[in-house]
Amino acid sequence: MTGTNSKNITAKVEAAYPADLLQDPTAGPALQQFLTDFFTKFGHPNDNLTQNSAASLGYKTYKHAPNTLSVVFTEEWFVTGTPHPNDAIVTFTFDQTVQRQLTLGDLLCPGVDPLTALPPLVRPYVEQAVALDKNSQFTISQFEPQPGHGGYSDDYKAWYLDGDGLILVMPAERAGPVHAGAWQPHIPLSALETIRRGGTCAA
């Protein structure tokens, strides 16, 4: 679709999405709202915009036994005259057995805060994904939630389940020269056994 404002500035929008899930009783409502918001945000240029723009949406789906589905969307948008495109990754995970969308906290024992409980357990996998031993310009604290701001972790707001792993998307939104999802540490769910719902819950 292409939108135009009063100055004849155009916004071209292309989107790929899992059409079969839009009518799904569990995933459908959240995905429909996300798509509505996407087209509203990028397909209707404000009158104060003076440059043409383009936006695109892509997706991938991942499955986790027994009946959990993650949908990972990648948004990219570009305004003519800017130095580089911007991008963001938005994730949804649905438990189709209990028919609801999951939060990161839903994966953990009752009362466990992901922002404080996950960092020490996922740190080795984050360090490996970032290759901290070879990238001295980074410190591990930049990839862990901090009071006031989440750094590259973006407070773990983008994540998905793939097989037997939890994947954290860092950053969720482009941060300067660093594009969204530049690092995606894969954490085996077995590494979270002490705090994982269905695990030992010794937290």
MDAnalysis code that builds the backbone (N, CA, C; Angstrom):
import MDAnalysis as mda
import numpy as np

u = mda.Universe.empty(609, n_residues=203, atom_resindex=np.repeat(np.arange(203), 3), trajectory=True)
u.add_TopologyAttr("name", ["N", "CA", "C"] * 203)
u.add_TopologyAttr("resid", np.arange(1, 204))
u.add_TopologyAttr("resname", ["MET", "THR", "GLY", "THR", "ASN", "SER", "LYS", "ASN", "ILE", "THR", "ALA", "LYS", "VAL", "GLU", "ALA", "ALA", "TYR", "PRO", "ALA", "ASP", "LEU", "LEU", "GLN", "ASP", "PRO", "THR", "ALA", "GLY", "PRO", "ALA", "LEU", "GLN", "GLN", "PHE", "LEU", "THR", "ASP", "PHE", "PHE", "THR", "LYS", "PHE", "GLY", "HIS", "PRO", "ASN", "ASP", "ASN", "LEU", "THR", "GLN", "ASN", "SER", "ALA", "ALA", "SER", "LEU", "GLY", "TYR", "LYS", "THR", "TYR", "LYS", "HIS", "ALA", "PRO", "ASN", "THR", "LEU", "SER", "VAL", "VAL", "PHE", "THR", "GLU", "GLU", "TRP", "PHE", "VAL", "THR", "GLY", "THR", "PRO", "HIS", "PRO", "ASN", "ASP", "ALA", "ILE", "VAL", "THR", "PHE", "THR", "PHE", "ASP", "GLN", "THR", "VAL", "GLN", "ARG", "GLN", "LEU", "THR", "LEU", "GLY", "ASP", "LEU", "LEU", "CYS", "PRO", "GLY", "VAL", "ASP", "PRO", "LEU", "THR", "ALA", "LEU", "PRO", "PRO", "LEU", "VAL", "ARG", "PRO", "TYR", "VAL", "GLU", "GLN", "ALA", "VAL", "ALA", "LEU", "ASP", "LYS", "ASN", "SER", "GLN", "PHE", "THR", "ILE", "SER", "GLN", "PHE", "GLU", "PRO", "GLN", "PRO", "GLY", "HIS", "GLY", "GLY", "TYR", "SER", "ASP", "ASP", "TYR", "LYS", "ALA", "TRP", "TYR", "LEU", "ASP", "GLY", "ASP", "GLY", "LEU", "ILE", "LEU", "VAL", "MET", "PRO", "ALA", "GLU", "ARG", "ALA", "GLY", "PRO", "VAL", "HIS", "ALA", "GLY", "ALA", "TRP", "GLN", "PRO", "HIS", "ILE", "PRO", "LEU", "SER", "ALA", "LEU", "GLU", "THR", "ILE", "ARG", "ARG", "GLY", "GLY", "THR", "CYS", "ALA", "ALA"])
u.atoms.positions = np.array([
    [0.841, -1.185, 0.000],
    [0.000, 0.000, 0.000],
    [0.879, 1.239, 0.000],
    [0.338, 2.347, -0.472],
    [1.046, 3.624, -0.488],
    [0.123, 4.701, 0.062],
    [0.624, 5.425, 1.057],
    [-0.126, 6.539, 1.630],
    [0.494, 7.853, 1.206],
    [-0.312, 8.911, 1.178],
    [0.150, 10.238, 0.755],
    [-0.404, 11.286, 1.703],
    [0.443, 12.272, 2.056],
    [-0.063, 13.356, 2.897],
    [-0.399, 14.569, 2.041],
    [-0.733, 15.674, 2.695],
    [-1.194, 16.864, 1.972],
    [-0.097, 17.498, 1.125],
    [1.159, 17.137, 1.381],
    [2.284, 17.670, 0.608],
    [2.713, 16.703, -0.504],
    [1.902, 15.693, -0.738],
    [2.199, 14.663, -1.742],
    [3.458, 13.866, -1.416],
    [3.772, 13.788, -0.135],
    [4.851, 12.924, 0.330],
    [4.279, 11.516, 0.490],
    [4.964, 10.538, -0.062],
    [4.423, 9.182, -0.055],
    [5.131, 8.278, 0.951],
    [4.367, 7.330, 1.442],
    [4.897, 6.288, 2.315],
    [4.484, 4.948, 1.725],
    [5.460, 4.184, 1.254],
    [5.190, 2.878, 0.652],
    [5.403, 1.786, 1.700],
    [4.423, 0.927, 1.842],
    [4.483, -0.108, 2.872],
    [4.257, -1.481, 2.247],
    [5.146, -2.412, 2.556],
    [5.003, -3.807, 2.141],
    [5.067, -4.681, 3.384],
    [4.238, -5.704, 3.425],
    [4.211, -6.544, 4.621],
    [3.973, -8.004, 4.273],
    [4.769, -8.853, 4.884],
    [4.542, -10.297, 4.842],
    [4.200, -10.728, 6.263],
    [3.172, -11.530, 6.407],
    [2.732, -11.945, 7.737],
    [2.030, -13.298, 7.629],
    [1.919, -14.012, 8.744],
    [1.320, -15.357, 8.717],
    [-0.202, -15.268, 8.645],
    [-0.724, -15.185, 7.434],
    [-2.163, -14.967, 7.245],
    [-2.996, -16.062, 7.898],
    [-2.471, -17.280, 7.918],
    [-3.240, -18.383, 8.490],
    [-3.446, -18.235, 9.987],
    [-2.602, -17.434, 10.644],
    [-2.724, -17.264, 12.091],
    [-3.671, -16.139, 12.480],
    [-4.073, -15.323, 11.524],
    [-4.906, -14.172, 11.870],
    [-6.279, -14.592, 12.370],
    [-6.728, -15.768, 11.966],
    [-8.020, -16.271, 12.434],
    [-7.864, -17.280, 13.574],
    [-6.640, -17.491, 13.996],
    [-6.395, -18.421, 15.095],
    [-6.944, -17.836, 16.392],
    [-7.700, -18.594, 17.175],
    [-8.312, -18.026, 18.382],
    [-7.304, -17.555, 19.420],
    [-6.114, -18.147, 19.419],
    [-5.103, -17.746, 20.392],
    [-4.238, -16.605, 19.875],
    [-3.681, -16.765, 18.687],
    [-2.736, -15.780, 18.151],
    [-3.413, -14.639, 17.411],
    [-4.568, -14.894, 16.831],
    [-5.201, -13.935, 15.936],
    [-5.387, -12.530, 16.478],
    [-6.016, -12.360, 17.644],
    [-6.279, -10.998, 18.129],
    [-5.023, -10.150, 18.285],
    [-3.969, -10.713, 18.875],
    [-2.736, -9.944, 19.085],
    [-2.063, -9.621, 17.761],
    [-2.039, -10.575, 16.834],
    [-1.384, -10.336, 15.550],
    [-2.168, -9.340, 14.709],
    [-3.486, -9.417, 14.739],
    [-4.290, -8.455, 14.001],
    [-4.060, -7.043, 14.516],
    [-3.988, -6.882, 15.839],
    [-3.752, -5.557, 16.403],
    [-2.372, -5.047, 16.023],
    [-1.375, -5.922, 16.054],
    [-0.022, -5.523, 15.668],
    [0.010, -5.038, 14.227],
    [-0.629, -5.766, 13.322],
    [-0.633, -5.376, 11.914],
    [-1.383, -4.072, 11.697],
    [-2.491, -3.899, 12.396],
    [-3.227, -2.633, 12.299],
    [-2.343, -1.474, 12.722],
    [-1.640, -1.647, 13.832],
    [-0.751, -0.590, 14.325],
    [0.391, -0.335, 13.344],
    [0.928, -1.396, 12.735],
    [2.028, -1.241, 11.781],
    [1.591, -0.412, 10.578],
    [0.467, -0.757, 9.980],
    [-0.002, -0.027, 8.801],
    [-0.403, 1.401, 9.157],
    [-0.938, 1.597, 10.348],
    [-1.297, 2.950, 10.771],
    [-0.050, 3.802, 10.968],
    [0.964, 3.212, 11.585],
    [2.195, 3.945, 11.890],
    [2.966, 4.327, 10.640],
    [3.092, 3.383, 9.703],
    [3.964, 3.615, 8.555],
    [3.229, 3.950, 7.264],
    [1.954, 3.657, 7.180],
    [1.237, 3.844, 5.925],
    [0.483, 5.145, 5.793],
    [0.509, 5.959, 6.841],
    [-0.216, 7.228, 6.817],
    [0.737, 8.350, 7.231],
    [1.505, 8.894, 6.283],
    [2.510, 9.909, 6.634],
    [1.875, 11.172, 7.196],
    [2.464, 11.674, 8.275],
    [1.990, 12.930, 8.857],
    [2.263, 14.084, 7.906],
    [1.472, 15.136, 8.047],
    [1.639, 16.288, 7.156],
    [2.950, 17.028, 7.394],
    [3.596, 16.793, 8.538],
    [4.868, 17.481, 8.788],
    [6.054, 16.764, 8.139],
    [5.824, 15.593, 7.546],
    [6.907, 14.892, 6.854],
    [7.178, 15.538, 5.501],
    [8.460, 15.670, 5.172],
    [8.836, 16.340, 3.923],
    [9.631, 15.438, 2.983],
    [9.833, 14.178, 3.377],
    [10.586, 13.239, 2.536],
    [9.789, 11.945, 2.385],
    [9.921, 11.321, 1.216],
    [9.267, 10.035, 1.005],
    [9.871, 8.969, 1.922],
    [9.066, 7.963, 2.219],
    [9.545, 6.898, 3.094],
    [9.034, 5.545, 2.605],
    [9.665, 4.508, 3.095],
    [9.254, 3.143, 2.762],
    [9.430, 2.276, 3.996],
    [8.527, 1.325, 4.165],
    [8.607, 0.414, 5.302],
    [8.267, -0.992, 4.836],
    [8.883, -1.963, 5.469],
    [8.595, -3.354, 5.131],
    [8.514, -4.178, 6.407],
    [7.775, -5.264, 6.307],
    [7.592, -6.159, 7.441],
    [7.799, -7.589, 6.966],
    [8.630, -8.319, 7.673],
    [8.837, -9.734, 7.394],
    [8.648, -10.532, 8.671],
    [8.608, -11.833, 8.552],
    [8.387, -12.648, 9.751],
    [8.974, -14.046, 9.593],
    [9.174, -14.685, 10.743],
    [9.510, -16.106, 10.814],
    [8.738, -16.701, 11.986],
    [8.441, -17.985, 11.900],
    [7.773, -18.661, 13.003],
    [8.675, -19.773, 13.541],
    [8.538, -20.019, 14.835],
    [9.335, -21.043, 15.507],
    [8.418, -21.847, 16.423],
    [8.736, -23.119, 16.602],
    [7.893, -23.974, 17.430],
    [8.678, -24.549, 18.603],
    [7.950, -24.698, 19.701],
    [8.501, -25.287, 20.911],
    [7.470, -26.280, 21.430],
    [7.911, -27.490, 21.717],
    [6.984, -28.520, 22.194],
    [6.415, -28.142, 23.566],
    [5.201, -28.573, 23.881],
    [4.370, -29.415, 23.020],
    [3.509, -28.627, 22.027],
    [3.134, -27.408, 22.376],
    [2.203, -26.707, 21.491],
    [2.372, -25.194, 21.620],
    [3.627, -24.754, 21.567],
    [3.933, -23.331, 21.718],
    [4.518, -22.801, 20.412],
    [4.057, -21.636, 20.018],
    [4.456, -21.030, 18.741],
    [4.962, -19.613, 18.972],
    [6.112, -19.285, 18.399],
    [6.637, -17.919, 18.427],
    [6.591, -17.336, 17.023],
    [6.196, -16.074, 16.939],
    [6.205, -15.336, 15.681],
    [7.144, -14.152, 15.859],
    [8.137, -14.039, 14.989],
    [9.152, -12.988, 15.085],
    [9.029, -12.087, 13.860],
    [8.650, -10.837, 14.100],
    [8.504, -9.857, 13.030],
    [9.733, -8.958, 12.973],
    [10.166, -8.634, 11.759],
    [11.225, -7.653, 11.557],
    [10.662, -6.477, 10.778],
    [10.691, -5.304, 11.410],
    [10.251, -4.068, 10.759],
    [11.474, -3.320, 10.246],
    [11.404, -2.810, 9.035],
    [12.452, -1.944, 8.499],
    [11.790, -0.734, 7.861],
    [12.351, 0.442, 8.109],
    [11.804, 1.640, 7.474],
    [12.925, 2.611, 7.146],
    [12.703, 3.350, 6.088],
    [13.735, 4.250, 5.580],
    [13.085, 5.532, 5.097],
    [13.648, 6.640, 5.509],
    [13.204, 7.961, 5.061],
    [14.274, 8.528, 4.144],
    [13.888, 8.951, 2.955],
    [14.834, 9.505, 1.986],
    [15.676, 10.605, 2.623],
    [16.983, 10.515, 2.438],
    [17.876, 11.536, 2.972],
    [18.515, 11.175, 4.290],
    [18.048, 10.111, 4.938],
    [18.662, 9.691, 6.194],
    [19.804, 8.721, 5.906],
    [20.780, 8.605, 6.819],
    [21.989, 7.832, 6.511],
    [21.784, 6.327, 6.411],
    [20.785, 5.784, 7.091],
    [20.593, 4.335, 7.055],
    [19.147, 4.006, 7.422],
    [18.696, 2.819, 7.054],
    [17.350, 2.402, 7.479],
    [17.309, 2.193, 8.990],
    [16.119, 2.227, 9.539],
    [15.918, 1.844, 10.928],
    [15.218, 0.495, 10.943],
    [15.372, -0.224, 12.048],
    [14.702, -1.508, 12.135],
    [14.371, -1.844, 13.577],
    [13.454, -2.776, 13.718],
    [13.034, -3.246, 15.033],
    [12.539, -4.674, 14.892],
    [12.637, -5.420, 15.965],
    [12.128, -6.787, 15.997],
    [11.067, -6.882, 17.086],
    [9.913, -7.387, 16.708],
    [8.784, -7.535, 17.627],
    [8.419, -9.015, 17.676],
    [8.285, -9.550, 18.876],
    [8.060, -10.990, 19.015],
    [6.771, -11.288, 19.772],
    [6.183, -12.405, 19.419],
    [4.996, -12.919, 20.101],
    [5.200, -14.413, 20.330],
    [4.805, -14.883, 21.500],
    [4.839, -16.316, 21.779],
    [3.492, -16.730, 22.361],
    [2.933, -17.800, 21.810],
    [1.599, -18.245, 22.195],
    [1.632, -19.705, 22.641],
    [0.988, -19.966, 23.765],
    [0.754, -21.338, 24.201],
    [-0.629, -21.726, 23.701],
    [-0.670, -22.554, 22.676],
    [-1.942, -22.869, 22.049],
    [-2.717, -23.944, 22.802],
    [-2.097, -24.531, 23.817],
    [-2.821, -25.484, 24.655],
    [-3.732, -24.753, 25.631],
    [-3.176, -23.738, 26.298],
    [-3.986, -22.956, 27.246],
    [-4.583, -21.724, 26.582],
    [-4.260, -21.531, 25.296],
    [-4.836, -20.471, 24.464],
    [-4.581, -19.070, 25.032],
    [-3.311, -18.746, 25.190],
    [-2.981, -17.378, 25.581],
    [-1.559, -17.017, 25.159],
    [-1.345, -15.705, 25.073],
    [-0.019, -15.188, 24.763],
    [0.837, -15.243, 26.016],
    [2.092, -15.619, 25.856],
    [2.999, -15.748, 26.987],
    [3.889, -14.523, 27.130],
    [4.147, -14.150, 28.367],
    [5.184, -13.177, 28.674],
    [6.439, -13.946, 29.077],
    [7.554, -13.247, 29.142],
    [8.789, -13.907, 29.565],
    [8.634, -14.447, 30.982],
    [7.933, -13.700, 31.822],
    [7.706, -14.144, 33.194],
    [6.909, -15.429, 33.282],
    [6.062, -15.686, 32.291],
    [5.267, -16.915, 32.298],
    [6.129, -18.161, 32.170],
    [7.349, -18.009, 31.661],
    [8.242, -19.157, 31.514],
    [8.909, -19.529, 32.828],
    [8.839, -18.607, 33.796],
    [9.596, -18.775, 35.031],
    [8.682, -19.091, 36.208],
    [9.288, -19.488, 37.306],
    [8.531, -19.815, 38.509],
    [7.742, -18.599, 38.991],
    [6.624, -18.821, 39.660],
    [5.833, -17.700, 40.176],
    [6.674, -16.777, 41.050],
    [6.542, -15.479, 40.814],
    [7.246, -14.489, 41.614],
    [8.660, -14.186, 41.175],
    [9.163, -14.892, 40.170],
    [10.532, -14.666, 39.694],
    [10.533, -13.538, 38.665],
    [11.384, -12.532, 38.885],
    [11.498, -11.390, 37.977],
    [12.564, -11.694, 36.919],
    [12.170, -11.760, 35.651],
    [13.156, -12.077, 34.608],
    [14.324, -11.099, 34.563],
    [14.072, -9.825, 34.879],
    [15.119, -8.815, 34.746],
    [16.234, -8.989, 35.766],
    [15.935, -9.646, 36.880],
    [16.971, -9.869, 37.890],
    [17.436, -11.323, 37.938],
    [16.545, -12.255, 37.605],
    [16.897, -13.672, 37.708],
    [17.659, -14.191, 36.496],
    [17.359, -13.665, 35.321],
    [17.984, -14.196, 34.109],
    [19.452, -13.810, 33.923],
    [19.854, -12.552, 34.194],
    [21.227, -12.155, 33.848],
    [22.330, -13.110, 34.296],
    [22.377, -13.549, 35.569],
    [23.499, -14.427, 35.934],
    [23.457, -15.788, 35.251],
    [22.260, -16.249, 34.894],
    [22.137, -17.564, 34.268],
    [22.430, -17.529, 32.773],
    [22.083, -16.427, 32.130],
    [22.273, -16.348, 30.673],
    [23.597, -15.696, 30.294],
    [24.316, -15.174, 31.278],
    [25.544, -14.413, 30.996],
    [26.540, -15.179, 30.124],
    [26.825, -16.455, 30.394],
    [27.805, -17.151, 29.537],
    [27.380, -17.210, 28.072],
    [26.083, -17.330, 27.835],
    [25.587, -17.434, 26.465],
    [25.588, -16.073, 25.777],
    [25.343, -15.027, 26.555],
    [25.417, -13.671, 26.009],
    [26.861, -13.333, 25.663],
    [27.778, -13.657, 26.571],
    [29.196, -13.384, 26.316],
    [29.667, -14.089, 25.049],
    [29.202, -15.313, 24.846],
    [29.599, -16.066, 23.654],
    [29.006, -15.448, 22.396],
    [27.726, -15.050, 22.458],
    [27.065, -14.477, 21.285],
    [27.691, -13.156, 20.875],
    [28.081, -12.367, 21.868],
    [28.671, -11.057, 21.596],
    [30.156, -11.179, 21.295],
    [30.741, -12.331, 21.640],
    [32.192, -12.543, 21.501],
    [32.947, -11.463, 22.270],
    [32.600, -11.346, 23.553],
    [33.218, -10.300, 24.374],
    [34.732, -10.440, 24.440],
    [35.223, -11.667, 24.310],
    [36.670, -11.850, 24.372],
    [37.380, -11.219, 23.184],
    [36.633, -10.950, 22.098],
    [37.223, -10.348, 20.901],
    [36.744, -8.914, 20.667],
    [35.725, -8.494, 21.401],
    [35.157, -7.153, 21.215],
    [35.304, -6.356, 22.499],
    [36.484, -5.825, 22.692],
    [36.793, -5.155, 23.953],
    [36.040, -3.847, 24.131],
    [35.380, -3.358, 23.060],
    [34.641, -2.110, 23.209],
    [33.333, -2.312, 23.966],
    [32.948, -3.574, 24.177],
    [31.712, -3.869, 24.891],
    [32.010, -4.432, 26.273],
    [31.071, -4.233, 27.193],
    [31.114, -4.873, 28.506],
    [29.806, -5.625, 28.701],
    [29.827, -6.645, 29.537],
    [28.633, -7.465, 29.724],
    [27.475, -6.641, 30.271],
    [27.773, -5.598, 31.036],
    [26.692, -4.787, 31.614],
    [25.851, -4.106, 30.539],
    [26.428, -3.887, 29.357],
    [25.666, -3.269, 28.272],
    [24.590, -4.200, 27.724],
    [24.679, -5.476, 28.056],
    [23.747, -6.469, 27.533],
    [22.844, -7.035, 28.618],
    [22.818, -6.349, 29.765],
    [21.961, -6.770, 30.863],
    [21.108, -5.599, 31.322],
    [19.878, -5.882, 31.747],
    [19.011, -4.790, 32.214],
    [19.670, -4.017, 33.350],
    [19.590, -2.689, 33.258],
    [20.152, -1.811, 34.270],
    [19.063, -0.860, 34.755],
    [19.156, -0.399, 35.995],
    [18.162, 0.565, 36.481],
    [18.108, 1.789, 35.575],
    [16.946, 2.102, 35.079],
    [16.797, 3.294, 34.253],
    [16.828, 3.027, 32.766],
    [17.604, 2.009, 32.336],
    [17.577, 1.680, 30.911],
    [18.142, 0.281, 30.700],
    [17.662, -0.363, 29.642],
    [18.008, -1.761, 29.427],
    [19.230, -2.002, 28.584],
    [19.897, -0.917, 28.110],
    [21.042, -1.113, 27.244],
    [20.668, -1.911, 26.009],
    [21.605, -2.701, 25.516],
    [21.317, -3.522, 24.339],
    [20.306, -4.632, 24.641],
    [20.125, -4.949, 25.917],
    [19.156, -5.995, 26.259],
    [17.725, -5.534, 26.020],
    [17.501, -4.216, 26.012],
    [16.144, -3.665, 25.908],
    [15.202, -4.350, 26.894],
    [15.740, -4.642, 28.075],
    [14.959, -5.301, 29.132],
    [14.288, -6.587, 28.649],
    [14.960, -7.282, 27.749],
    [14.491, -8.582, 27.251],
    [13.084, -8.515, 26.652],
    [12.745, -7.391, 26.046],
    [11.368, -7.290, 25.537],
    [11.153, -8.082, 24.250],
    [12.227, -8.444, 23.549],
    [12.108, -9.271, 22.344],
    [12.777, -10.615, 22.606],
    [12.003, -11.670, 22.523],
    [12.511, -13.017, 22.787],
    [11.590, -14.017, 22.096],
    [12.091, -15.219, 21.908],
    [11.232, -16.264, 21.354],
    [11.762, -17.633, 21.755],
    [10.919, -18.640, 21.600],
    [11.293, -20.017, 21.883],
    [11.508, -20.753, 20.568],
    [12.606, -21.471, 20.488],
    [12.917, -22.253, 19.287],
    [13.422, -23.607, 19.744],
    [12.630, -24.642, 19.519],
    [13.020, -25.955, 19.999],
    [13.143, -25.955, 21.507],
    [14.308, -26.324, 22.018],
    [14.535, -26.372, 23.459],
    [15.329, -25.174, 23.953],
    [15.248, -24.056, 23.229],
    [16.021, -22.888, 23.613],
    [15.195, -21.625, 23.725],
    [15.670, -20.731, 24.582],
    [15.149, -19.370, 24.689],
    [16.129, -18.467, 23.963],
    [15.634, -17.698, 23.012],
    [16.494, -16.789, 22.258],
    [16.152, -15.369, 22.664],
    [17.153, -14.628, 23.120],
    [17.001, -13.224, 23.484],
    [17.469, -12.371, 22.309],
    [16.665, -11.413, 21.908],
    [16.975, -10.565, 20.757],
    [17.549, -9.245, 21.259],
    [18.794, -8.930, 20.868],
    [19.483, -7.739, 21.351],
    [20.115, -6.976, 20.194],
    [19.849, -5.682, 20.100],
    [18.750, -4.978, 20.762],
    [17.441, -5.247, 20.030],
    [16.335, -4.893, 20.667],
    [15.033, -5.070, 20.022],
    [14.812, -4.006, 18.951],
    [15.407, -2.844, 19.153],
    [15.306, -1.744, 18.196],
    [16.700, -1.235, 17.881],
    [16.880, -0.744, 16.671],
    [18.197, -0.247, 16.262],
    [18.711, 0.778, 17.266],
    [19.973, 0.640, 17.650],
    [20.615, 1.557, 18.580],
    [21.832, 2.156, 17.889],
    [21.670, 3.335, 17.283],
    [22.762, 3.949, 16.537],
    [23.170, 3.058, 15.375],
    [24.460, 2.694, 15.297],
    [24.909, 1.857, 14.179],
    [24.577, 0.378, 14.347],
    [24.058, 0.003, 15.507],
    [23.785, -1.412, 15.794],
    [22.353, -1.751, 15.397],
    [22.198, -2.662, 14.435],
    [20.857, -2.978, 13.963],
    [20.140, -3.915, 14.927],
    [18.823, -3.917, 14.846],
    [18.015, -4.772, 15.711],
    [18.386, -6.236, 15.509],
    [18.484, -6.952, 16.623],
    [18.798, -8.374, 16.544],
    [20.218, -8.684, 16.158],
    [21.122, -7.729, 16.345],
    [22.530, -7.969, 16.001],
    [23.087, -9.161, 16.776],
    [22.591, -9.337, 17.998],
    [22.991, -10.487, 18.821],
    [21.737, -11.220, 19.265],
    [21.775, -12.533, 19.130],
    [20.630, -13.341, 19.544],
    [21.124, -14.575, 20.296],
    [21.552, -14.376, 21.539],
    [22.049, -15.513, 22.316],
    [20.986, -16.591, 22.487],
    [21.417, -17.817, 22.290],
    [20.549, -18.994, 22.401],
    [20.827, -19.652, 23.750],
    [19.821, -19.629, 24.626],
    [19.986, -20.173, 25.972],
    [19.223, -21.484, 26.081],
    [19.894, -22.604, 26.302],
    [19.164, -23.862, 26.503],
    [18.234, -23.732, 27.702],
    [17.003, -24.180, 27.559],
    [16.072, -24.086, 28.681],
    [16.579, -24.865, 29.885],
    [17.409, -25.860, 29.648],
    [17.985, -26.621, 30.759],
    [18.862, -25.749, 31.648],
    [19.424, -24.665, 31.079],
    [20.257, -23.758, 31.869],
    [19.426, -22.922, 32.835],
    [18.118, -22.907, 32.625],
    [17.214, -22.123, 33.475],
    [16.431, -23.016, 34.425],
    [16.877, -24.246, 34.592],
    [16.100, -25.253, 35.325],
    [15.692, -24.785, 36.719],
    [16.562, -24.059, 37.406],
    [16.263, -23.677, 38.789],
    [15.185, -22.611, 38.898],
    [14.917, -21.894, 37.807],
    [13.904, -20.837, 37.880],
    [12.784, -21.037, 36.866],
    [12.873, -22.108, 36.088],
    [11.906, -22.298, 35.011],
    [10.650, -22.989, 35.518],
    [9.517, -22.448, 35.101],
    [8.251, -23.097, 35.421],
    [8.263, -24.510, 34.826],
    [7.991, -25.487, 35.655],
    [8.104, -26.872, 35.211],
    [9.467, -27.464, 35.524],
    [10.393, -26.608, 35.990],
    [11.705, -27.086, 36.402],
    [11.701, -27.369, 37.896],
    [12.826, -27.081, 38.568],
    [12.892, -27.367, 39.999],
    [12.317, -26.235, 40.833],
    [12.234, -25.036, 40.253],
    [11.660, -23.874, 40.945],
    [12.296, -23.635, 42.304],
    [13.606, -23.827, 42.383],
    [14.320, -23.551, 43.624],
    [14.784, -22.110, 43.620],
    [13.815, -21.176, 43.484],
    [14.176, -19.766, 43.395],
    [13.623, -19.013, 44.585],
])
